[in-house]
Amino acid sequence: MKLDILAFGAHPDDVELGCAATIAKEISLGKKVGIVDLTRGELGTRGSAELRDKEAANAAGILGVTVRENLGFADGFFKNDKEHQLEIIKMIRKYQPEIVLCNAIDDRHIDHPKGSQLVSDACFLSGLLKIATELDGAQQEKWRPKQVYHYIQWKNIEPDFVIDVTGFMDKKISSVMVYSSQFFNPKSSEPETPITSKNFTDSIEYRAKDLGRLIGVDYAEGFTSERYVAIENFSKLI
């Protein structure tokens, strides 16, 4: 199954928080999009791996992604090494995306930049002919995505480009809030974390509004790029 876009997240809900509105917009334009979660988020203060599995499936349904998989890496302890790179390569070669989206290049949670670099490295290695991988008993062909972009998470990283996501924020917020174990809930008796405050929940919208303000639209999501973002001509810019 070939996808146009494959989004990776270190934890279930990373993709939703970072770029769900962009994903929803691309799907509305006919693009096939998939999500691969590296871990089940089992070290999270709230909830459980089993509950987050269900929440991730519900979020995928809201966004309308073609496929969602979880690689079951160890939350907090996965490494950017050959073993983990090969598992990412298998996903890239399986779905052959033109574009890969992945975690922020720098962030509060150590898994985010670690996952970002892991996926980025695997995207390059996936294009090397002499790296052999096998999936479901079949040898895989080499594949390298055309672009690797990093969404923005906790830290206010300056984006290299932003995407107008006006009209898709409701779907983003719905896909985030379906992770009811993780975010603001005044009735919860579980311990508080940096992402359980109402301020954090509100920030999903006000950060997108601020990026939108800067480009003259209602809402936007920002990304960083490992290479120059090329345009055909000035008229392609909004």
Secondary structure, DSSP 8 states (H G I E B T S, - for coil): ---SEEEEESSTTHHHHHHHHHHHHHHHTT--EEEEEEE--TT-SSS-HHHHHHHHHHHHHHHT-SEEEEEEE-TTT--SSHHHHHHHHHHHHHH--SEEEE--SS-SSTHHHHHHHHHHHHHHHTT-TT---EETTEE------SEEEEE--SS----SEEEE-TT-HHHHHHHHHT-TTTS--TT--S---TTSSHHHHHHHHHHHHHHHHHHTSS-EEEEEESS----SSGGG--
